[in-house]
Amino acid sequence: MTGDEQRAAPSDGFGVIARLSVLAMVVGLLAGAGASAFVAVQHHLTHFLWVGVPEALGLEAAPWWLVLTLPVVGGALTWGAMQLPGHGGHSPLDGLRLDIGPHQVASVLLAALASLSFGAVLGPEAPLVAIGTAVGAAVLRSPQHPARQVMMIVGAMAGAGAVLGNPLVTTILLLELALVGGAQVARPAVLLPSLVGLGSGYLLQVGVGPWTGLGDVQLSIKTLPVYENVRLGDLLFGLVLAVVVALVAFLAQRAAGALARAGRKLPLLLLLAAGLVTGLAAVLVTLVTGQSSTLVVFAGQTSMSAYLALPTLGVAAVVLVGKFVAYVACLGSGFKGGSLFPAIALGTILASMGGLVLGQEAVPALAATAIAAAIAGGMRLPFTGALLGVLLTISAGPAITVPAILGAVVGMLTRLAADQGFAQPEPAVAG
């Protein structure tokens, strides 16, 4: 919050919180509906471009020339959206920002659709948060209203729930953002209405009474073997894995930051070049390994089972390099989206490589460790990382909780150590 917003923030009295909670129900429903609509539009556009067009040409998969072309076209369209008021929103290097209003949101959504649907290696969480903040700001339009910033936070959390699924994940994310935001955010007048908004937004997914809802997000890897108890070897290997995953996520952000600074004066050229690099990385990975180009393009949240099923260390290494290069190109070039899921994808590929060394029975523990470490090391969100690591791998059994916590702690410590090694650390996710 700004200084003016801090002075005008609503009190923590019962009556104030009760009124804010009622308003939060409305904001949560509207933000959840808007976020769900965006997810649906993005899904259909992506399916049309990458499946419908090849099928119309009589092909089973996207040909190499289409894989090369679509990210470049996406770069051009993203640049076009950036010319509108709002400039397409924040860079994914800025983390999750909670200040997009109604006048900027159209540019943000158009830029995100152009980026994500055309193959950019970024996630949908950023535009969904932007939808939520815009809804909260639209409900309370006066910038001087003491509850306006609260409703923007409420909307942001409800919007993020459309992709994170289980509202408990978004609750932990909210609490971690509140820790960074300080005392003005970590207050009942902010947290309780946000929790109400999360609940009302999630209601749209699961339904009520005879209405079955829009369908809830199932973030879970269903193909994991059963993991009955924790094995010492998995923890020892997981220590090393967590360090590597966190460093990979950190290095991706540093490289993307350098790319953004180098191409600041030529934004269109940088976007087109990054689109070409992304498509070329995907084509080369398919040519060398025979794997689908979709393992490189897109954020990767729907490909985690495929990452864990990579057949050899060589294939996994090639996919990892291709994904890393494409992620850096998209993260630092001006494409719009979030950095959460691509970092998880990189961690999952590294976990797959660990499973090829230790055996498939170790994969659930390594996957939980790597996912948690990717979020803690990439975004400095250890509690969110631990919870997502558990939820994504819980099909293997509750024992994976221990490796997930290990990954979150080691990943966060690795990130802190890496930040101290640089004169100018990266900004915090909730900056």
Contacts in CASP RR format, 6 or more apart in sequence:
PFRMAT RR
TARGET T0000
AUTHOR 0000-0000-0000
METHOD contacts of the structure
MODEL  1
MTGDEQRAAPSDGFGVIARLSVLAMVVGLLAGAGASAFVAVQHHLTHFLW
VGVPEALGLEAAPWWLVLTLPVVGGALTWGAMQLPGHGGHSPLDGLRLDI
GPHQVASVLLAALASLSFGAVLGPEAPLVAIGTAVGAAVLRSPQHPARQV
MMIVGAMAGAGAVLGNPLVTTILLLELALVGGAQVARPAVLLPSLVGLGS
GYLLQVGVGPWTGLGDVQLSIKTLPVYENVRLGDLLFGLVLAVVVALVAF
LAQRAAGALARAGRKLPLLLLLAAGLVTGLAAVLVTLVTGQSSTLVVFAG
QTSMSAYLALPTLGVAAVVLVGKFVAYVACLGSGFKGGSLFPAIALGTIL
ASMGGLVLGQEAVPALAATAIAAAIAGGMRLPFTGALLGVLLTISAGPAI
TVPAILGAVVGMLTRLAADQGFAQPEPAVAG
1 9 0 8 1.000
1 149 0 8 1.000
1 181 0 8 1.000
1 184 0 8 1.000
1 185 0 8 1.000
5 148 0 8 1.000
5 149 0 8 1.000
5 184 0 8 1.000
6 184 0 8 1.000
8 144 0 8 1.000
8 145 0 8 1.000
8 146 0 8 1.000
9 146 0 8 1.000
9 149 0 8 1.000
9 150 0 8 1.000
9 184 0 8 1.000
9 187 0 8 1.000
9 189 0 8 1.000
10 16 0 8 1.000
10 20 0 8 1.000
10 146 0 8 1.000
10 147 0 8 1.000
10 150 0 8 1.000
10 189 0 8 1.000
11 189 0 8 1.000
12 187 0 8 1.000
12 188 0 8 1.000
12 189 0 8 1.000
13 188 0 8 1.000
13 189 0 8 1.000
16 189 0 8 1.000
17 188 0 8 1.000
17 189 0 8 1.000
17 192 0 8 1.000
17 193 0 8 1.000
20 147 0 8 1.000
20 150 0 8 1.000
20 151 0 8 1.000
20 189 0 8 1.000
20 192 0 8 1.000
20 193 0 8 1.000
21 192 0 8 1.000
21 193 0 8 1.000
21 196 0 8 1.000
23 139 0 8 1.000
23 140 0 8 1.000
23 147 0 8 1.000
23 151 0 8 1.000
23 193 0 8 1.000
24 151 0 8 1.000
24 154 0 8 1.000
24 193 0 8 1.000
24 194 0 8 1.000
24 196 0 8 1.000
24 197 0 8 1.000
24 200 0 8 1.000
25 196 0 8 1.000
25 197 0 8 1.000
25 200 0 8 1.000
26 139 0 8 1.000
26 200 0 8 1.000
27 132 0 8 1.000
27 135 0 8 1.000
27 136 0 8 1.000
27 139 0 8 1.000
27 151 0 8 1.000
27 154 0 8 1.000
27 155 0 8 1.000
27 158 0 8 1.000
27 197 0 8 1.000
28 132 0 8 1.000
28 135 0 8 1.000
28 154 0 8 1.000
28 155 0 8 1.000
28 158 0 8 1.000
28 159 0 8 1.000
28 196 0 8 1.000
28 197 0 8 1.000
28 198 0 8 1.000
28 199 0 8 1.000
28 200 0 8 1.000
28 201 0 8 1.000
29 158 0 8 1.000
29 197 0 8 1.000
29 200 0 8 1.000
29 201 0 8 1.000
29 203 0 8 1.000
29 204 0 8 1.000
30 135 0 8 1.000
30 136 0 8 1.000
30 139 0 8 1.000
31 131 0 8 1.000
31 132 0 8 1.000
31 135 0 8 1.000
31 136 0 8 1.000
31 154 0 8 1.000
31 155 0 8 1.000
31 156 0 8 1.000
31 158 0 8 1.000
31 159 0 8 1.000
31 197 0 8 1.000
31 201 0 8 1.000
32 131 0 8 1.000
32 132 0 8 1.000
32 155 0 8 1.000
32 158 0 8 1.000
32 159 0 8 1.000
32 161 0 8 1.000
32 162 0 8 1.000
32 201 0 8 1.000
32 204 0 8 1.000
33 201 0 8 1.000
33 204 0 8 1.000
34 131 0 8 1.000
34 132 0 8 1.000
34 135 0 8 1.000
34 159 0 8 1.000
34 162 0 8 1.000
35 128 0 8 1.000
35 131 0 8 1.000
35 132 0 8 1.000
35 158 0 8 1.000
35 159 0 8 1.000
35 160 0 8 1.000
35 161 0 8 1.000
35 162 0 8 1.000
35 163 0 8 1.000
36 162 0 8 1.000
36 204 0 8 1.000
36 205 0 8 1.000
36 214 0 8 1.000
38 109 0 8 1.000
38 112 0 8 1.000
38 113 0 8 1.000
38 124 0 8 1.000
38 127 0 8 1.000
38 128 0 8 1.000
38 131 0 8 1.000
38 162 0 8 1.000
39 124 0 8 1.000
39 128 0 8 1.000
39 162 0 8 1.000
39 163 0 8 1.000
41 113 0 8 1.000
42 112 0 8 1.000
42 113 0 8 1.000
42 116 0 8 1.000
42 117 0 8 1.000
42 124 0 8 1.000
45 113 0 8 1.000
45 117 0 8 1.000
46 116 0 8 1.000
46 117 0 8 1.000
46 119 0 8 1.000
46 298 0 8 1.000
49 70 0 8 1.000
49 117 0 8 1.000
49 118 0 8 1.000
50 62 0 8 1.000
50 66 0 8 1.000
50 70 0 8 1.000
50 119 0 8 1.000
50 294 0 8 1.000
51 62 0 8 1.000
53 62 0 8 1.000
53 66 0 8 1.000
54 60 0 8 1.000
54 61 0 8 1.000
54 62 0 8 1.000
54 63 0 8 1.000
54 66 0 8 1.000
57 63 0 8 1.000
61 292 0 8 1.000
61 293 0 8 1.000
62 70 0 8 1.000
62 293 0 8 1.000
64 283 0 8 1.000
64 286 0 8 1.000
64 287 0 8 1.000
67 279 0 8 1.000
67 282 0 8 1.000
67 283 0 8 1.000
67 286 0 8 1.000
67 293 0 8 1.000
67 297 0 8 1.000
68 276 0 8 1.000
68 279 0 8 1.000
68 280 0 8 1.000
68 283 0 8 1.000
70 118 0 8 1.000
70 119 0 8 1.000
70 279 0 8 1.000
71 118 0 8 1.000
71 119 0 8 1.000
71 120 0 8 1.000
71 274 0 8 1.000
71 275 0 8 1.000
71 276 0 8 1.000
71 278 0 8 1.000
71 279 0 8 1.000
71 297 0 8 1.000
72 272 0 8 1.000
72 275 0 8 1.000
72 276 0 8 1.000
72 279 0 8 1.000
73 118 0 8 1.000
74 114 0 8 1.000
74 115 0 8 1.000
74 118 0 8 1.000
74 119 0 8 1.000
74 120 0 8 1.000
74 271 0 8 1.000
74 275 0 8 1.000
75 114 0 8 1.000
75 115 0 8 1.000
75 118 0 8 1.000
75 120 0 8 1.000
75 271 0 8 1.000
75 272 0 8 1.000
75 274 0 8 1.000
75 275 0 8 1.000
75 335 0 8 1.000
76 268 0 8 1.000
76 271 0 8 1.000
76 272 0 8 1.000
77 110 0 8 1.000
77 114 0 8 1.000
77 118 0 8 1.000
78 88 0 8 1.000
78 111 0 8 1.000
78 114 0 8 1.000
78 115 0 8 1.000
78 120 0 8 1.000
78 271 0 8 1.000
78 334 0 8 1.000
78 335 0 8 1.000
78 336 0 8 1.000
79 267 0 8 1.000
79 268 0 8 1.000
79 271 0 8 1.000
80 111 0 8 1.000
80 114 0 8 1.000
81 88 0 8 1.000
81 107 0 8 1.000
81 110 0 8 1.000
81 111 0 8 1.000
81 114 0 8 1.000
81 336 0 8 1.000
82 88 0 8 1.000
82 107 0 8 1.000
82 111 0 8 1.000
82 267 0 8 1.000
82 334 0 8 1.000
84 106 0 8 1.000
84 107 0 8 1.000
84 110 0 8 1.000
85 103 0 8 1.000
85 104 0 8 1.000
85 106 0 8 1.000
85 107 0 8 1.000
86 100 0 8 1.000
86 103 0 8 1.000
86 104 0 8 1.000
86 107 0 8 1.000
86 108 0 8 1.000
87 104 0 8 1.000
87 107 0 8 1.000
88 104 0 8 1.000
88 107 0 8 1.000
88 108 0 8 1.000
88 110 0 8 1.000
88 111 0 8 1.000
88 112 0 8 1.000
88 336 0 8 1.000
89 100 0 8 1.000
89 104 0 8 1.000
89 107 0 8 1.000
89 108 0 8 1.000
89 111 0 8 1.000
89 130 0 8 1.000
89 336 0 8 1.000
90 97 0 8 1.000
90 100 0 8 1.000
90 126 0 8 1.000
91 260 0 8 1.000
91 332 0 8 1.000
91 334 0 8 1.000
91 336 0 8 1.000
92 122 0 8 1.000
92 126 0 8 1.000
92 330 0 8 1.000
92 331 0 8 1.000
92 332 0 8 1.000
92 335 0 8 1.000
92 336 0 8 1.000
92 337 0 8 1.000
92 338 0 8 1.000
92 339 0 8 1.000
93 253 0 8 1.000
93 256 0 8 1.000
93 257 0 8 1.000
93 260 0 8 1.000
93 331 0 8 1.000
93 332 0 8 1.000
93 339 0 8 1.000
93 426 0 8 1.000
94 427 0 8 1.000
94 431 0 8 1.000
95 126 0 8 1.000
95 338 0 8 1.000
95 339 0 8 1.000
95 379 0 8 1.000
95 427 0 8 1.000
95 429 0 8 1.000
95 430 0 8 1.000
95 431 0 8 1.000
96 125 0 8 1.000
96 126 0 8 1.000
96 129 0 8 1.000
96 156 0 8 1.000
96 160 0 8 1.000
96 177 0 8 1.000
96 429 0 8 1.000
96 430 0 8 1.000
97 129 0 8 1.000
97 431 0 8 1.000
98 129 0 8 1.000
98 133 0 8 1.000
98 152 0 8 1.000
98 153 0 8 1.000
98 156 0 8 1.000
98 430 0 8 1.000
99 133 0 8 1.000
99 152 0 8 1.000
100 108 0 8 1.000
100 129 0 8 1.000
100 130 0 8 1.000
100 133 0 8 1.000
100 134 0 8 1.000
101 130 0 8 1.000
101 133 0 8 1.000
101 134 0 8 1.000
101 137 0 8 1.000
101 138 0 8 1.000
101 152 0 8 1.000
102 134 0 8 1.000
102 137 0 8 1.000
102 138 0 8 1.000
102 141 0 8 1.000
104 130 0 8 1.000
104 134 0 8 1.000
105 130 0 8 1.000
105 131 0 8 1.000
105 134 0 8 1.000
108 127 0 8 1.000
108 130 0 8 1.000
108 336 0 8 1.000
109 127 0 8 1.000
109 130 0 8 1.000
109 131 0 8 1.000
111 336 0 8 1.000
112 124 0 8 1.000
112 126 0 8 1.000
112 127 0 8 1.000
112 130 0 8 1.000
112 336 0 8 1.000
112 337 0 8 1.000
113 127 0 8 1.000
114 336 0 8 1.000
115 122 0 8 1.000
115 330 0 8 1.000
115 335 0 8 1.000
115 336 0 8 1.000
115 337 0 8 1.000
116 122 0 8 1.000
116 123 0 8 1.000
116 124 0 8 1.000
116 127 0 8 1.000
116 298 0 8 1.000
116 299 0 8 1.000
116 336 0 8 1.000
116 337 0 8 1.000
119 278 0 8 1.000
119 297 0 8 1.000
119 298 0 8 1.000
120 275 0 8 1.000
120 278 0 8 1.000
120 297 0 8 1.000
120 298 0 8 1.000
120 330 0 8 1.000
120 335 0 8 1.000
120 336 0 8 1.000
120 337 0 8 1.000
121 278 0 8 1.000
121 296 0 8 1.000
121 297 0 8 1.000
121 298 0 8 1.000
121 299 0 8 1.000
121 300 0 8 1.000
121 323 0 8 1.000
121 326 0 8 1.000
121 327 0 8 1.000
121 329 0 8 1.000
121 330 0 8 1.000
121 331 0 8 1.000
121 342 0 8 1.000
122 299 0 8 1.000
122 330 0 8 1.000
122 331 0 8 1.000
122 335 0 8 1.000
122 336 0 8 1.000
122 337 0 8 1.000
122 338 0 8 1.000
122 339 0 8 1.000
122 342 0 8 1.000
123 163 0 8 1.000
123 299 0 8 1.000
123 301 0 8 1.000
123 337 0 8 1.000
123 338 0 8 1.000
123 339 0 8 1.000
123 340 0 8 1.000
123 341 0 8 1.000
123 342 0 8 1.000
124 163 0 8 1.000
124 299 0 8 1.000
124 337 0 8 1.000
124 338 0 8 1.000
124 341 0 8 1.000
125 160 0 8 1.000
125 163 0 8 1.000
125 164 0 8 1.000
125 337 0 8 1.000
125 338 0 8 1.000
125 340 0 8 1.000
125 341 0 8 1.000
126 336 0 8 1.000
126 337 0 8 1.000
126 338 0 8 1.000
127 336 0 8 1.000
127 337 0 8 1.000
128 159 0 8 1.000
128 160 0 8 1.000
128 161 0 8 1.000
128 162 0 8 1.000
128 163 0 8 1.000
129 156 0 8 1.000
129 159 0 8 1.000
129 160 0 8 1.000
131 159 0 8 1.000
132 152 0 8 1.000
132 155 0 8 1.000
132 156 0 8 1.000
132 158 0 8 1.000
132 159 0 8 1.000
133 152 0 8 1.000
133 153 0 8 1.000
133 155 0 8 1.000
133 156 0 8 1.000
135 155 0 8 1.000
136 148 0 8 1.000
136 151 0 8 1.000
136 152 0 8 1.000
136 154 0 8 1.000
136 155 0 8 1.000
137 148 0 8 1.000
137 151 0 8 1.000
137 152 0 8 1.000
139 151 0 8 1.000
140 147 0 8 1.000
140 148 0 8 1.000
140 151 0 8 1.000
142 148 0 8 1.000
150 189 0 8 1.000
150 190 0 8 1.000
150 193 0 8 1.000
150 194 0 8 1.000
151 193 0 8 1.000
153 174 0 8 1.000
153 185 0 8 1.000
153 190 0 8 1.000
153 194 0 8 1.000
154 193 0 8 1.000
154 194 0 8 1.000
154 196 0 8 1.000
154 197 0 8 1.000
155 197 0 8 1.000
157 170 0 8 1.000
157 171 0 8 1.000
157 173 0 8 1.000
157 174 0 8 1.000
157 194 0 8 1.000
157 197 0 8 1.000
157 198 0 8 1.000
158 197 0 8 1.000
158 198 0 8 1.000
158 199 0 8 1.000
158 200 0 8 1.000
158 201 0 8 1.000
159 201 0 8 1.000
160 170 0 8 1.000
160 173 0 8 1.000
161 167 0 8 1.000
161 169 0 8 1.000
161 170 0 8 1.000
161 198 0 8 1.000
161 201 0 8 1.000
161 202 0 8 1.000
161 217 0 8 1.000
162 205 0 8 1.000
162 217 0 8 1.000
163 217 0 8 1.000
163 301 0 8 1.000
164 170 0 8 1.000
164 173 0 8 1.000
164 217 0 8 1.000
164 219 0 8 1.000
164 388 0 8 1.000
165 202 0 8 1.000
165 205 0 8 1.000
165 216 0 8 1.000
165 217 0 8 1.000
165 218 0 8 1.000
165 219 0 8 1.000
166 217 0 8 1.000
166 219 0 8 1.000
166 391 0 8 1.000
167 198 0 8 1.000
167 199 0 8 1.000
167 202 0 8 1.000
168 387 0 8 1.000
169 219 0 8 1.000
169 384 0 8 1.000
169 387 0 8 1.000
169 388 0 8 1.000
169 391 0 8 1.000
170 198 0 8 1.000
171 195 0 8 1.000
171 198 0 8 1.000
172 383 0 8 1.000
172 384 0 8 1.000
172 387 0 8 1.000
173 381 0 8 1.000
173 384 0 8 1.000
174 191 0 8 1.000
174 194 0 8 1.000
174 195 0 8 1.000
174 198 0 8 1.000
175 186 0 8 1.000
175 191 0 8 1.000
175 383 0 8 1.000
176 381 0 8 1.000
176 382 0 8 1.000
176 383 0 8 1.000
176 384 0 8 1.000
176 430 0 8 1.000
177 185 0 8 1.000
177 429 0 8 1.000
177 430 0 8 1.000
178 185 0 8 1.000
178 186 0 8 1.000
178 190 0 8 1.000
178 191 0 8 1.000
179 186 0 8 1.000
180 428 0 8 1.000
180 429 0 8 1.000
180 430 0 8 1.000
180 431 0 8 1.000
181 430 0 8 1.000
181 431 0 8 1.000
184 190 0 8 1.000
202 216 0 8 1.000
204 213 0 8 1.000
204 214 0 8 1.000
205 213 0 8 1.000
205 214 0 8 1.000
205 215 0 8 1.000
205 216 0 8 1.000
205 217 0 8 1.000
206 213 0 8 1.000
206 215 0 8 1.000
206 216 0 8 1.000
207 213 0 8 1.000
207 214 0 8 1.000
207 215 0 8 1.000
219 301 0 8 1.000
219 388 0 8 1.000
219 391 0 8 1.000
219 392 0 8 1.000
220 391 0 8 1.000
220 392 0 8 1.000
220 393 0 8 1.000
220 394 0 8 1.000
220 395 0 8 1.000
221 304 0 8 1.000
221 305 0 8 1.000
221 308 0 8 1.000
221 367 0 8 1.000
221 392 0 8 1.000
221 393 0 8 1.000
221 395 0 8 1.000
222 305 0 8 1.000
222 395 0 8 1.000
223 305 0 8 1.000
223 308 0 8 1.000
223 309 0 8 1.000
224 308 0 8 1.000
224 363 0 8 1.000
224 364 0 8 1.000
224 367 0 8 1.000
224 393 0 8 1.000
224 395 0 8 1.000
224 396 0 8 1.000
225 360 0 8 1.000
225 361 0 8 1.000
225 363 0 8 1.000
225 364 0 8 1.000
225 396 0 8 1.000
226 364 0 8 1.000
226 396 0 8 1.000
226 397 0 8 1.000
227 361 0 8 1.000
227 364 0 8 1.000
227 365 0 8 1.000
227 393 0 8 1.000
227 396 0 8 1.000
227 397 0 8 1.000
227 399 0 8 1.000
227 400 0 8 1.000
228 397 0 8 1.000
228 399 0 8 1.000
229 399 0 8 1.000
230 365 0 8 1.000
230 399 0 8 1.000
230 402 0 8 1.000
230 403 0 8 1.000
231 362 0 8 1.000
231 365 0 8 1.000
233 358 0 8 1.000
233 362 0 8 1.000
234 358 0 8 1.000
234 362 0 8 1.000
234 365 0 8 1.000
234 366 0 8 1.000
234 369 0 8 1.000
234 403 0 8 1.000
235 365 0 8 1.000
235 402 0 8 1.000
235 403 0 8 1.000
235 406 0 8 1.000
237 354 0 8 1.000
237 357 0 8 1.000
237 358 0 8 1.000
237 362 0 8 1.000
237 366 0 8 1.000
238 365 0 8 1.000
238 366 0 8 1.000
238 369 0 8 1.000
238 403 0 8 1.000
238 406 0 8 1.000
238 407 0 8 1.000
238 410 0 8 1.000
239 406 0 8 1.000
239 410 0 8 1.000
241 350 0 8 1.000
241 351 0 8 1.000
241 354 0 8 1.000
241 366 0 8 1.000
241 369 0 8 1.000
241 370 0 8 1.000
241 373 0 8 1.000
242 369 0 8 1.000
242 370 0 8 1.000
242 372 0 8 1.000
242 373 0 8 1.000
242 406 0 8 1.000
242 407 0 8 1.000
242 410 0 8 1.000
242 411 0 8 1.000
242 414 0 8 1.000
243 373 0 8 1.000
243 410 0 8 1.000
243 411 0 8 1.000
243 414 0 8 1.000
244 350 0 8 1.000
245 346 0 8 1.000
245 347 0 8 1.000
245 350 0 8 1.000
245 351 0 8 1.000
245 369 0 8 1.000
245 370 0 8 1.000
245 373 0 8 1.000
245 374 0 8 1.000
245 377 0 8 1.000
245 407 0 8 1.000
245 411 0 8 1.000
246 373 0 8 1.000
246 374 0 8 1.000
246 376 0 8 1.000
246 377 0 8 1.000
246 378 0 8 1.000
246 410 0 8 1.000
246 411 0 8 1.000
246 412 0 8 1.000
246 414 0 8 1.000
246 415 0 8 1.000
246 418 0 8 1.000
247 414 0 8 1.000
247 418 0 8 1.000
248 324 0 8 1.000
248 346 0 8 1.000
248 347 0 8 1.000
248 350 0 8 1.000
249 343 0 8 1.000
249 346 0 8 1.000
249 347 0 8 1.000
249 373 0 8 1.000
249 374 0 8 1.000
249 377 0 8 1.000
249 378 0 8 1.000
249 415 0 8 1.000
250 377 0 8 1.000
250 378 0 8 1.000
250 414 0 8 1.000
250 415 0 8 1.000
250 418 0 8 1.000
252 324 0 8 1.000
252 327 0 8 1.000
252 328 0 8 1.000
252 331 0 8 1.000
252 342 0 8 1.000
252 343 0 8 1.000
252 346 0 8 1.000
253 331 0 8 1.000
253 339 0 8 1.000
253 378 0 8 1.000
253 426 0 8 1.000
254 422 0 8 1.000
254 426 0 8 1.000
255 328 0 8 1.000
256 327 0 8 1.000
256 328 0 8 1.000
256 331 0 8 1.000
256 332 0 8 1.000
257 331 0 8 1.000
257 332 0 8 1.000
259 270 0 8 1.000
259 274 0 8 1.000
259 328 0 8 1.000
259 329 0 8 1.000
259 331 0 8 1.000
259 332 0 8 1.000
259 333 0 8 1.000
260 332 0 8 1.000
260 333 0 8 1.000
260 334 0 8 1.000
263 269 0 8 1.000
263 270 0 8 1.000
267 334 0 8 1.000
270 333 0 8 1.000
270 334 0 8 1.000
271 333 0 8 1.000
271 334 0 8 1.000
271 335 0 8 1.000
273 329 0 8 1.000
273 333 0 8 1.000
274 329 0 8 1.000
274 330 0 8 1.000
274 332 0 8 1.000
274 333 0 8 1.000
274 334 0 8 1.000
274 335 0 8 1.000
275 329 0 8 1.000
275 330 0 8 1.000
275 333 0 8 1.000
275 335 0 8 1.000
277 325 0 8 1.000
277 326 0 8 1.000
277 329 0 8 1.000
278 296 0 8 1.000
278 297 0 8 1.000
278 326 0 8 1.000
278 329 0 8 1.000
278 330 0 8 1.000
279 293 0 8 1.000
279 296 0 8 1.000
279 297 0 8 1.000
279 326 0 8 1.000
281 296 0 8 1.000
281 322 0 8 1.000
281 323 0 8 1.000
281 325 0 8 1.000
281 326 0 8 1.000
281 329 0 8 1.000
282 293 0 8 1.000
282 294 0 8 1.000
282 295 0 8 1.000
282 296 0 8 1.000
282 297 0 8 1.000
282 322 0 8 1.000
282 326 0 8 1.000
283 293 0 8 1.000
284 322 0 8 1.000
285 291 0 8 1.000
285 293 0 8 1.000
285 295 0 8 1.000
285 296 0 8 1.000
285 318 0 8 1.000
285 319 0 8 1.000
285 322 0 8 1.000
286 292 0 8 1.000
286 293 0 8 1.000
288 318 0 8 1.000
289 314 0 8 1.000
289 315 0 8 1.000
289 318 0 8 1.000
289 319 0 8 1.000
291 306 0 8 1.000
291 310 0 8 1.000
291 315 0 8 1.000
291 319 0 8 1.000
292 306 0 8 1.000
294 303 0 8 1.000
295 303 0 8 1.000
295 306 0 8 1.000
295 307 0 8 1.000
295 319 0 8 1.000
295 323 0 8 1.000
296 319 0 8 1.000
296 322 0 8 1.000
296 323 0 8 1.000
296 326 0 8 1.000
297 326 0 8 1.000
299 338 0 8 1.000
299 341 0 8 1.000
299 342 0 8 1.000
299 345 0 8 1.000
300 307 0 8 1.000
300 341 0 8 1.000
300 342 0 8 1.000
300 344 0 8 1.000
300 345 0 8 1.000
301 341 0 8 1.000
301 344 0 8 1.000
301 345 0 8 1.000
303 345 0 8 1.000
304 344 0 8 1.000
304 345 0 8 1.000
304 348 0 8 1.000
304 367 0 8 1.000
304 392 0 8 1.000
307 316 0 8 1.000
307 319 0 8 1.000
307 345 0 8 1.000
307 348 0 8 1.000
307 349 0 8 1.000
307 351 0 8 1.000
307 352 0 8 1.000
308 348 0 8 1.000
308 351 0 8 1.000
308 352 0 8 1.000
308 363 0 8 1.000
308 367 0 8 1.000
309 352 0 8 1.000
310 316 0 8 1.000
310 319 0 8 1.000
310 349 0 8 1.000
310 352 0 8 1.000
310 353 0 8 1.000
310 356 0 8 1.000
312 356 0 8 1.000
313 353 0 8 1.000
313 356 0 8 1.000
313 357 0 8 1.000
316 349 0 8 1.000
316 352 0 8 1.000
316 353 0 8 1.000
316 356 0 8 1.000
317 353 0 8 1.000
319 349 0 8 1.000
320 346 0 8 1.000
320 349 0 8 1.000
320 350 0 8 1.000
320 353 0 8 1.000
323 342 0 8 1.000
323 345 0 8 1.000
323 346 0 8 1.000
323 349 0 8 1.000
324 346 0 8 1.000
327 342 0 8 1.000
327 343 0 8 1.000
327 346 0 8 1.000
330 342 0 8 1.000
331 339 0 8 1.000
331 342 0 8 1.000
339 378 0 8 1.000
339 379 0 8 1.000
340 375 0 8 1.000
340 379 0 8 1.000
343 374 0 8 1.000
343 375 0 8 1.000
343 377 0 8 1.000
343 378 0 8 1.000
343 379 0 8 1.000
344 371 0 8 1.000
344 374 0 8 1.000
344 375 0 8 1.000
344 388 0 8 1.000
344 392 0 8 1.000
346 374 0 8 1.000
347 370 0 8 1.000
347 371 0 8 1.000
347 373 0 8 1.000
347 374 0 8 1.000
348 367 0 8 1.000
348 370 0 8 1.000
348 371 0 8 1.000
350 370 0 8 1.000
351 363 0 8 1.000
351 366 0 8 1.000
351 367 0 8 1.000
351 369 0 8 1.000
351 370 0 8 1.000
351 371 0 8 1.000
352 363 0 8 1.000
354 362 0 8 1.000
354 363 0 8 1.000
354 366 0 8 1.000
355 362 0 8 1.000
355 363 0 8 1.000
355 366 0 8 1.000
358 366 0 8 1.000
364 393 0 8 1.000
364 396 0 8 1.000
364 397 0 8 1.000
364 400 0 8 1.000
364 403 0 8 1.000
365 399 0 8 1.000
365 400 0 8 1.000
365 403 0 8 1.000
366 403 0 8 1.000
367 389 0 8 1.000
367 392 0 8 1.000
367 393 0 8 1.000
367 400 0 8 1.000
368 389 0 8 1.000
368 390 0 8 1.000
368 392 0 8 1.000
368 393 0 8 1.000
368 400 0 8 1.000
368 401 0 8 1.000
368 403 0 8 1.000
368 404 0 8 1.000
368 407 0 8 1.000
369 403 0 8 1.000
369 404 0 8 1.000
369 406 0 8 1.000
369 407 0 8 1.000
370 407 0 8 1.000
371 385 0 8 1.000
371 388 0 8 1.000
371 389 0 8 1.000
371 392 0 8 1.000
371 393 0 8 1.000
371 404 0 8 1.000
372 382 0 8 1.000
372 385 0 8 1.000
372 386 0 8 1.000
372 388 0 8 1.000
372 389 0 8 1.000
372 403 0 8 1.000
372 404 0 8 1.000
372 405 0 8 1.000
372 406 0 8 1.000
372 407 0 8 1.000
372 408 0 8 1.000
372 411 0 8 1.000
373 407 0 8 1.000
373 408 0 8 1.000
373 410 0 8 1.000
373 411 0 8 1.000
373 414 0 8 1.000
374 385 0 8 1.000
375 381 0 8 1.000
375 382 0 8 1.000
375 384 0 8 1.000
375 385 0 8 1.000
375 388 0 8 1.000
375 389 0 8 1.000
375 408 0 8 1.000
376 382 0 8 1.000
376 385 0 8 1.000
376 386 0 8 1.000
376 407 0 8 1.000
376 408 0 8 1.000
376 409 0 8 1.000
376 411 0 8 1.000
376 412 0 8 1.000
376 415 0 8 1.000
377 411 0 8 1.000
377 412 0 8 1.000
377 414 0 8 1.000
377 415 0 8 1.000
378 415 0 8 1.000
379 429 0 8 1.000
380 412 0 8 1.000
380 415 0 8 1.000
380 428 0 8 1.000
380 429 0 8 1.000
381 429 0 8 1.000
382 408 0 8 1.000
382 409 0 8 1.000
382 411 0 8 1.000
382 412 0 8 1.000
383 408 0 8 1.000
385 404 0 8 1.000
385 408 0 8 1.000
386 404 0 8 1.000
386 405 0 8 1.000
386 407 0 8 1.000
386 408 0 8 1.000
387 404 0 8 1.000
389 400 0 8 1.000
389 404 0 8 1.000
390 400 0 8 1.000
390 401 0 8 1.000
390 404 0 8 1.000
393 400 0 8 1.000
393 404 0 8 1.000
394 400 0 8 1.000
419 425 0 8 1.000
419 426 0 8 1.000
END
